[in-house]
Amino acid sequence: MKKARPRATHYTLTFAGEDIIYQDDNVKSAYPLTGFEKIYETRNYYYFYLNRNAALTLPKGVLSAEEKEKIENILNRANLKVCSSRFK
């Protein structure tokens, strides 16, 4: 029987050029910004959907105002449509 790897509760997302780097204690993966199926922005989070069932979640509460502005600029430069949602 294959052991399931538990979901990481602590991870980092780093914006590097045209990629988002996901890193936890066991895994480091790079995802190109253009590879996301959809990007949603709510009042409290950014959701970067890899497919219908998987997304990288970035809580806005951990970001400074300067970091939020940098992320918005990166997404604008990449010509990505960010959908707004009224969900929390």
N, C-alpha and C positions, 0 to 999 in steps of 0.2 A: 504494500500500500504506500502510495506517495504521500509524503508529509506536506501539508499546505504551509506556505510561508505566511506568518501573520502580517497584517498590514502595518506599515510603519506609522507610528504616531508622531515621530519627530523626523522632519526632513527639511531640506533646503531647496529652494528654487532660485537659480541664478540666471539672469539674462546675459548672454554672451554673444554679441554680434546678432546673428539671425536665429539663434537657438535659445531654448530654455533648457537648462541643465537641472535635472532632478537628481538629488543625492540623499540617501539615507544610510544607515549603518552597513547595509549589505549590497546596495546597488547604486550605480551611477549611470544615468542615461541622458543622452542629448536628444531633444526633440526640436526639429526645425519649426519656426513660427508658421510657415506656410503649410505644415503638415497637420495642423489642427482642423478638425471638422467644423467646429464652431467655437467662438469665444463669447462668453456672457459676462456682463458686469452687473452686479447688484450693489446695493448700498454698502454691503459689508465684505463682499468677495469678488474675485475674478475666478471664473471657471474656464479652463482651457480643455475642451473636449477632444480627446484622441479618437473616440468613436462614440456610438450611442451609449455605451456602458462604462466608459472609463474617462475620467477627467483629472487634471491636475488642479488643485484648489489653492488659491492664494488669498489668505485673509488680509484685508486692507488694514486691519488694526495693528499689524506688525510693521507697517510701512510708515516712514516719515513722509511729510508733504513733498519733499524733494524726490524721494523714491517713487511716489505715486506719479509725479509729473514725468519722471524719466520713463516709467513704464508706458504711460500714455503716448509719449513721443516715439518710443520704440514701435509700438503698435501702429501708430499713424504712418511712420516712415516705411513700415513693411506693407502698407496699403491693406491692412486687415480690417474687416468690418467687425466691430464689437457691438453685440446686441445688448441693449439694456433690458433689465428685467425688474419687476417690482418685488420679486421674491427677496427675502432677507438673505 
